Amino acid sequence: MTSTNTQIISYSPPPSSSSSKSTHQFPYEVFLSFRGEDTRYGFTDHLYEALISHGIRTFRDDEELVRGRVIASELLNAIEESKIFVIIFSENYATSRWCLDELVKIFDCMATKQRLILPIFYHVDPSDVRKQSGSYEQAFLDHEREADAEKKEKIKKWRSAMTKAGNLAGYDLQKYRGRKQLKGYF
């Protein structure tokens, strides 16, 4: 796994006045959605540490889940309680049903609760996400191969969310190689 020196920064904590009330209504300022096998011990770990070191309350599943509780409900609650969603689209993101369910829930929150989604395209082309091509095409073919009628409806929601995500302005890390900062979101 390659190491990355990308730094997330340009964050100034909000002043502690009543005008910053909206910032404090969320237990988490950032929710990280990622495929663990692709990025957990590399990019996502560095991103998480950078966010935390700058005082940004961040949900990452291995740090925040309460042991012994049902994972699905914990993740869905964390999504509902987050202000910004950083989705790290990596090669195997679409192979994970958990990631795809998170993605649908994230878009539900964006639509109903005016939340911000920041996609990061980690060694994948944004058009592969948008069109479900490349490794994303194979992942969806695998999901569809074993799908009953109920799961086919779920797959439609996954595809729709994936298309929406691919259409969002985000960061294509292949374009940012060599740059040291991603600014403007935190």
C-alpha atoms as a printed R data frame, in Angstrom:
    type eleno elety resid chain resno       x       y       z
1   ATOM     1    CA   MET     A     1   0.000   0.000   0.000
2   ATOM     2    CA   THR     A     2   1.395   3.375  -0.895
3   ATOM     3    CA   SER     A     3   1.623   6.147   1.610
4   ATOM     4    CA   THR     A     4   0.180   9.552   0.915
5   ATOM     5    CA   ASN     A     5   1.334  12.915   2.193
6   ATOM     6    CA   THR     A     6  -1.937  14.662   1.485
7   ATOM     7    CA   GLN     A     7  -2.959  17.048   4.233
8   ATOM     8    CA   ILE     A     8  -6.479  18.274   4.852
9   ATOM     9    CA   ILE     A     9  -6.405  21.655   6.241
10  ATOM    10    CA   SER     A    10  -7.626  25.183   6.243
11  ATOM    11    CA   TYR     A    11  -9.954  24.530   9.124
12  ATOM    12    CA   SER     A    12 -10.543  27.112  11.787
13  ATOM    13    CA   PRO     A    13 -12.754  26.039  14.655
14  ATOM    14    CA   PRO     A    14 -15.893  28.175  14.831
15  ATOM    15    CA   PRO     A    15 -15.969  30.892  17.459
16  ATOM    16    CA   SER     A    16 -17.656  29.892  20.687
17  ATOM    17    CA   SER     A    17 -20.493  32.355  20.207
18  ATOM    18    CA   SER     A    18 -24.161  31.632  19.732
19  ATOM    19    CA   SER     A    19 -23.685  32.093  15.971
20  ATOM    20    CA   SER     A    20 -21.884  28.742  15.876
21  ATOM    21    CA   LYS     A    21 -24.856  26.850  17.313
22  ATOM    22    CA   SER     A    22 -25.474  24.875  14.117
23  ATOM    23    CA   THR     A    23 -21.951  23.421  14.252
24  ATOM    24    CA   HIS     A    24 -22.561  22.003  17.709
25  ATOM    25    CA   GLN     A    25 -25.886  20.317  17.018
26  ATOM    26    CA   PHE     A    26 -24.078  17.423  15.329
27  ATOM    27    CA   PRO     A    27 -22.186  14.841  17.378
28  ATOM    28    CA   TYR     A    28 -19.973  14.377  14.296
29  ATOM    29    CA   GLU     A    29 -18.847  17.060  11.922
30  ATOM    30    CA   VAL     A    30 -17.566  14.456   9.451
31  ATOM    31    CA   PHE     A    31 -18.606  10.902   8.633
32  ATOM    32    CA   LEU     A    32 -16.046   8.878   6.679
33  ATOM    33    CA   SER     A    33 -17.454   6.281   4.259
34  ATOM    34    CA   PHE     A    34 -14.776   3.997   2.817
35  ATOM    35    CA   ARG     A    35 -13.941   0.419   1.864
36  ATOM    36    CA   GLY     A    36 -11.704  -0.762   4.668
37  ATOM    37    CA   GLU     A    37  -9.656  -3.247   2.689
38  ATOM    38    CA   ASP     A    38  -8.695  -0.531   0.192
39  ATOM    39    CA   THR     A    39  -7.907   2.496   2.347
40  ATOM    40    CA   ARG     A    40  -8.284   1.888   6.109
41  ATOM    41    CA   TYR     A    41  -4.576   1.639   6.929
42  ATOM    42    CA   GLY     A    42  -3.405   4.172   4.373
43  ATOM    43    CA   PHE     A    43  -5.294   7.140   3.043
44  ATOM    44    CA   THR     A    44  -8.319   6.942   5.369
45  ATOM    45    CA   ASP     A    45  -6.132   6.581   8.451
46  ATOM    46    CA   HIS     A    46  -4.096   9.666   7.471
47  ATOM    47    CA   LEU     A    47  -7.244  11.645   6.678
48  ATOM    48    CA   TYR     A    48  -8.861  10.661   9.979
49  ATOM    49    CA   GLU     A    49  -5.778  11.631  11.982
50  ATOM    50    CA   ALA     A    50  -5.543  14.986  10.168
51  ATOM    51    CA   LEU     A    51  -9.200  15.775  10.855
52  ATOM    52    CA   ILE     A    52  -8.986  14.776  14.520
53  ATOM    53    CA   SER     A    53  -5.740  16.709  15.030
54  ATOM    54    CA   HIS     A    54  -7.518  19.830  13.767
55  ATOM    55    CA   GLY     A    55 -10.368  19.433  16.234
56  ATOM    56    CA   ILE     A    56 -12.888  18.049  13.743
57  ATOM    57    CA   ARG     A    57 -15.202  15.479  15.338
58  ATOM    58    CA   THR     A    58 -15.035  12.589  12.889
59  ATOM    59    CA   PHE     A    59 -16.824   9.243  12.740
60  ATOM    60    CA   ARG     A    60 -14.786   6.303  11.499
61  ATOM    61    CA   ASP     A    61 -16.334   2.901  12.050
62  ATOM    62    CA   ASP     A    62 -13.443   1.170  13.797
63  ATOM    63    CA   GLU     A    63 -12.978   4.055  16.257
64  ATOM    64    CA   GLU     A    64 -16.576   4.940  17.017
65  ATOM    65    CA   LEU     A    65 -18.694   1.768  16.989
66  ATOM    66    CA   VAL     A    66 -19.731   0.491  20.394
67  ATOM    67    CA   ARG     A    67 -18.654  -3.136  20.747
68  ATOM    68    CA   GLY     A    68 -21.572  -5.530  21.152
69  ATOM    69    CA   ARG     A    69 -24.155  -3.349  19.379
70  ATOM    70    CA   VAL     A    70 -25.762  -4.007  16.015
71  ATOM    71    CA   ILE     A    71 -23.436  -2.448  13.455
72  ATOM    72    CA   ALA     A    72 -26.096  -1.439  10.926
73  ATOM    73    CA   SER     A    73 -28.096   0.684  13.363
74  ATOM    74    CA   GLU     A    74 -24.923   2.259  14.795
75  ATOM    75    CA   LEU     A    75 -23.737   3.276  11.313
76  ATOM    76    CA   LEU     A    76 -27.118   4.625  10.259
77  ATOM    77    CA   ASN     A    77 -27.370   6.663  13.470
78  ATOM    78    CA   ALA     A    78 -23.868   8.056  12.933
79  ATOM    79    CA   ILE     A    79 -24.835   9.095   9.397
80  ATOM    80    CA   GLU     A    80 -27.936  10.883  10.681
81  ATOM    81    CA   GLU     A    81 -25.819  12.634  13.315
82  ATOM    82    CA   SER     A    82 -23.136  13.900  10.915
83  ATOM    83    CA   LYS     A    83 -22.847  17.253   9.191
84  ATOM    84    CA   ILE     A    84 -20.476  16.457   6.317
85  ATOM    85    CA   PHE     A    85 -19.942  13.166   4.512
86  ATOM    86    CA   VAL     A    86 -16.565  12.325   3.038
87  ATOM    87    CA   ILE     A    87 -16.949   9.355   0.733
88  ATOM    88    CA   ILE     A    88 -13.706   7.737  -0.350
89  ATOM    89    CA   PHE     A    89 -14.440   5.924  -3.592
90  ATOM    90    CA   SER     A    90 -11.768   3.291  -4.076
91  ATOM    91    CA   GLU     A    91 -11.461   0.348  -6.429
92  ATOM    92    CA   ASN     A    92 -13.533  -2.044  -4.289
93  ATOM    93    CA   TYR     A    93 -15.982   0.424  -2.709
94  ATOM    94    CA   ALA     A    94 -18.924  -0.908  -4.760
95  ATOM    95    CA   THR     A    95 -18.242  -4.521  -3.769
96  ATOM    96    CA   SER     A    96 -19.355  -3.733  -0.218
97  ATOM    97    CA   ARG     A    97 -23.075  -3.848   0.509
98  ATOM    98    CA   TRP     A    98 -22.367  -1.902   3.710
99  ATOM    99    CA   CYS     A    99 -20.707   0.904   1.733
100 ATOM   100    CA   LEU     A   100 -23.565   0.994  -0.758
101 ATOM   101    CA   ASP     A   101 -26.185   1.076   2.010
102 ATOM   102    CA   GLU     A   102 -24.247   3.910   3.676
103 ATOM   103    CA   LEU     A   103 -24.172   5.766   0.363
104 ATOM   104    CA   VAL     A   104 -27.954   5.556  -0.040
105 ATOM   105    CA   LYS     A   105 -28.472   6.749   3.552
106 ATOM   106    CA   ILE     A   106 -26.012   9.606   3.004
107 ATOM   107    CA   PHE     A   107 -27.950  10.799  -0.045
108 ATOM   108    CA   ASP     A   108 -31.211  10.523   1.903
109 ATOM   109    CA   CYS     A   109 -29.710  12.830   4.540
110 ATOM   110    CA   MET     A   110 -28.417  15.209   1.900
111 ATOM   111    CA   ALA     A   111 -31.862  15.467   0.323
112 ATOM   112    CA   THR     A   112 -33.867  15.822   3.527
113 ATOM   113    CA   LYS     A   113 -31.446  17.530   5.880
114 ATOM   114    CA   GLN     A   114 -29.276  19.742   3.656
115 ATOM   115    CA   ARG     A   115 -25.968  17.999   4.390
116 ATOM   116    CA   LEU     A   116 -22.729  18.316   2.420
117 ATOM   117    CA   ILE     A   117 -21.167  15.398   0.546
118 ATOM   118    CA   LEU     A   118 -17.510  15.512  -0.438
119 ATOM   119    CA   PRO     A   119 -16.463  12.642  -2.694
120 ATOM   120    CA   ILE     A   120 -12.827  11.648  -2.930
121 ATOM   121    CA   PHE     A   121 -11.929   9.475  -5.899
122 ATOM   122    CA   TYR     A   122  -9.040   7.352  -4.659
123 ATOM   123    CA   HIS     A   123  -7.369   5.753  -7.660
124 ATOM   124    CA   VAL     A   124 -10.683   5.522  -9.516
125 ATOM   125    CA   ASP     A   125 -12.002   7.722 -12.263
126 ATOM   126    CA   PRO     A   126 -15.080   9.749 -11.261
127 ATOM   127    CA   SER     A   127 -16.760   8.604 -14.496
128 ATOM   128    CA   ASP     A   128 -16.398   4.964 -13.357
129 ATOM   129    CA   VAL     A   129 -18.406   5.879 -10.264
130 ATOM   130    CA   ARG     A   130 -20.975   7.881 -12.242
131 ATOM   131    CA   LYS     A   131 -21.448   5.244 -14.966
132 ATOM   132    CA   GLN     A   132 -20.639   2.175 -12.840
133 ATOM   133    CA   SER     A   133 -17.911   1.138 -15.234
134 ATOM   134    CA   GLY     A   134 -14.494  -0.399 -14.597
135 ATOM   135    CA   SER     A   135 -14.311  -2.183 -11.241
136 ATOM   136    CA   TYR     A   136 -17.712  -0.685 -10.365
137 ATOM   137    CA   GLU     A   137 -19.329  -2.423 -13.334
138 ATOM   138    CA   GLN     A   138 -18.015  -5.793 -12.183
139 ATOM   139    CA   ALA     A   139 -19.170  -5.181  -8.616
140 ATOM   140    CA   PHE     A   140 -22.707  -4.395  -9.762
141 ATOM   141    CA   LEU     A   141 -22.766  -7.399 -12.099
142 ATOM   142    CA   ASP     A   142 -21.836  -9.569  -9.113
143 ATOM   143    CA   HIS     A   143 -24.567  -7.991  -6.963
144 ATOM   144    CA   GLU     A   144 -27.152  -8.459  -9.727
145 ATOM   145    CA   ARG     A   145 -26.167 -12.060 -10.421
146 ATOM   146    CA   GLU     A   146 -27.456 -13.227  -7.040
147 ATOM   147    CA   ALA     A   147 -30.332 -10.763  -6.665
148 ATOM   148    CA   ASP     A   148 -33.943 -11.596  -5.949
149 ATOM   149    CA   ALA     A   149 -36.717  -9.046  -6.607
150 ATOM   150    CA   GLU     A   150 -36.177  -7.248  -3.283
151 ATOM   151    CA   LYS     A   151 -32.445  -6.957  -3.785
152 ATOM   152    CA   LYS     A   152 -32.948  -5.712  -7.371
153 ATOM   153    CA   GLU     A   153 -34.864  -2.744  -5.937
154 ATOM   154    CA   LYS     A   154 -32.016  -2.111  -3.519
155 ATOM   155    CA   ILE     A   155 -29.510  -2.283  -6.378
156 ATOM   156    CA   LYS     A   156 -31.478   0.394  -8.248
157 ATOM   157    CA   LYS     A   157 -31.094   2.666  -5.210
158 ATOM   158    CA   TRP     A   158 -27.364   1.877  -5.018
159 ATOM   159    CA   ARG     A   159 -26.908   2.700  -8.708
160 ATOM   160    CA   SER     A   160 -28.860   5.938  -8.395
161 ATOM   161    CA   ALA     A   161 -26.801   7.060  -5.393
162 ATOM   162    CA   MET     A   162 -23.587   6.075  -7.172
163 ATOM   163    CA   THR     A   163 -24.559   8.122 -10.245
164 ATOM   164    CA   LYS     A   164 -25.398  11.139  -8.075
165 ATOM   165    CA   ALA     A   165 -22.087  10.812  -6.231
166 ATOM   166    CA   GLY     A   166 -20.135  10.608  -9.480
167 ATOM   167    CA   ASN     A   167 -21.785  13.833 -10.612
168 ATOM   168    CA   LEU     A   168 -20.703  15.779  -7.517
169 ATOM   169    CA   ALA     A   169 -17.665  17.994  -7.576
170 ATOM   170    CA   GLY     A   170 -15.061  16.260  -5.477
171 ATOM   171    CA   TYR     A   171 -11.388  15.443  -5.376
172 ATOM   172    CA   ASP     A   172  -9.806  13.128  -7.906
173 ATOM   173    CA   LEU     A   173  -6.597  12.242  -6.091
174 ATOM   174    CA   GLN     A   174  -4.887  11.308  -9.349
175 ATOM   175    CA   LYS     A   175  -5.120  15.005 -10.308
176 ATOM   176    CA   TYR     A   176  -3.787  16.158  -6.930
177 ATOM   177    CA   ARG     A   177  -0.615  14.080  -6.842
178 ATOM   178    CA   GLY     A   178   2.241  16.167  -5.628
179 ATOM   179    CA   ARG     A   179   0.025  18.849  -4.115
180 ATOM   180    CA   LYS     A   180   0.154  19.152  -0.374
181 ATOM   181    CA   GLN     A   181  -3.232  20.565   0.505
182 ATOM   182    CA   LEU     A   182  -6.894  20.044  -0.229
183 ATOM   183    CA   LYS     A   183  -8.587  23.217   0.922
184 ATOM   184    CA   GLY     A   184 -11.992  24.709   1.323
185 ATOM   185    CA   TYR     A   185 -14.230  22.115   2.937
186 ATOM   186    CA   PHE     A   186 -13.239  22.038   6.617
